[in-house]
Amino acid sequence: MSVQHANPTARRLASLCVLLLLCAACSRSAPTVSTQSSRVGLDPERVALALSEARTLRAKGQRVWCVPFARNASGVQIRGNAETWWGKARGLYDRGDAPAVGAVMAFAPTGGMPMGHVAVVSEIVSDREVLIDHANWNRNEVSLKMPVIDVSTRNDWSEVRVKSQPTAFGGIYPINGFIYPDTRS
């Protein structure tokens, strides 16, 4: 008997089965690319605090910077310009070259970005692409879920391109690595 000629209950059951199979086929877990991933995650309350602080600063006519945003969103309690974070994290936080949700991506300083930059990994798309949340990549703005791809020749996340324009990834930026917040406490 075909589903078309079955009774209404059987048709609904068949439709439900098809829907469940489609949902199962479309859902996938993000690949684990870091041994730190079991300790790291994005805390919605921290992100809400970071966004609230940025809105408050902008409402007062003040600048929104990457460092306070990353500190509030990640829980990594480091002070100072972004270019100092990688060194200051040594001995305080685990560091590595594998992205993990909630980790801080520490951009190395460049000629065009002499104070470096920090961003928080908000999602792992694949072993070569993540999404980041960060502030002041676009002047005085918070950018959420901005794609970043690993373009390093050794697949070690030492060089990335950021998709700051809707249709293209930008130039290559050096990365020091990832700073993993301590979520055990």
Backbone hydrogen bonds, N-H to C=O, Kabsch-Sander energy under -0.5 kcal/mol:
donor,donor_aa,acceptor,acceptor_aa,energy
5,H,2,S,-0.6
6,A,2,S,-0.5
6,A,3,V,-0.8
11,R,7,N,-2.1
12,R,8,P,-2.4
13,L,9,T,-2.4
14,A,10,A,-2.6
15,S,11,R,-2.6
16,L,12,R,-2.5
17,C,13,L,-2.3
18,V,14,A,-2.4
19,L,15,S,-2.5
20,L,16,L,-2.6
21,L,17,C,-2.6
22,L,18,V,-2.4
23,C,19,L,-2.5
24,A,20,L,-2.5
25,A,21,L,-2.3
26,C,22,L,-2.2
27,S,23,C,-1.8
33,V,31,P,-0.7
37,S,34,S,-1.1
39,R,36,Q,-2.1
40,V,36,Q,-1.2
43,D,41,G,-0.7
47,V,43,D,-2.2
48,A,44,P,-2.5
49,L,45,E,-2.2
50,A,46,R,-2.6
51,L,47,V,-2.6
52,S,48,A,-2.4
53,E,49,L,-2.8
54,A,50,A,-2.0
55,R,51,L,-2.4
56,T,52,S,-2.5
57,L,53,E,-2.5
58,R,54,A,-2.4
59,A,55,R,-2.4
60,K,56,T,-1.5
61,G,58,R,-1.4
62,Q,57,L,-3.0
65,W,63,R,-0.6
69,F,65,W,-1.2
70,A,66,C,-2.9
71,R,67,V,-2.7
72,N,68,P,-2.6
73,A,69,F,-2.7
74,S,70,A,-2.3
75,G,71,R,-2.1
77,Q,75,G,-0.8
78,I,76,V,-1.6
83,E,115,M,-1.5
84,T,81,N,-1.9
85,W,82,A,-1.4
88,K,84,T,-2.5
89,A,85,W,-2.0
90,R,86,W,-0.7
90,R,87,G,-0.8
92,L,89,A,-2.1
93,Y,89,A,-2.7
94,D,180,Y,-0.6
96,G,178,F,-2.1
102,G,121,V,-3.1
103,A,100,A,-2.4
104,V,179,I,-2.9
105,M,103,A,-0.5
105,M,119,A,-3.0
106,A,104,V,-0.7
106,A,177,G,-2.9
107,F,105,M,-0.8
107,F,117,H,-2.9
108,A,174,P,-2.2
110,T,113,M,-1.5
116,G,113,M,-2.0
117,H,107,F,-1.1
119,A,105,M,-1.6
120,V,133,D,-2.9
121,V,103,A,-2.8
122,S,131,L,-2.7
123,E,131,L,-1.5
125,V,123,E,-0.6
125,V,129,E,-1.8
126,S,129,E,-2.3
129,E,126,S,-0.8
130,V,148,V,-2.4
131,L,123,E,-2.9
132,I,146,M,-2.1
133,D,120,V,-2.8
134,H,143,S,-2.5
136,N,141,E,-2.9
139,R,137,W,-0.6
141,E,138,N,-2.2
143,S,134,H,-3.4
146,M,132,I,-2.7
148,V,130,V,-2.6
149,I,161,R,-2.5
150,D,128,R,-2.4
151,V,149,I,-0.6
151,V,159,E,-2.6
152,S,159,E,-0.8
155,N,152,S,-1.2
160,V,173,Y,-2.6
161,R,149,I,-2.0
162,V,171,G,-0.6
163,K,147,P,-2.8
164,S,162,V,-1.6
165,Q,168,A,-1.2
168,A,165,Q,-0.9
170,G,162,V,-2.9
173,Y,160,V,-2.9
175,I,158,S,-2.5
176,N,106,A,-2.9
177,G,106,A,-1.0
178,F,96,G,-3.5
179,I,104,V,-2.6
180,Y,94,D,-2.7
180,Y,178,F,-0.6
183,T,181,P,-1.0
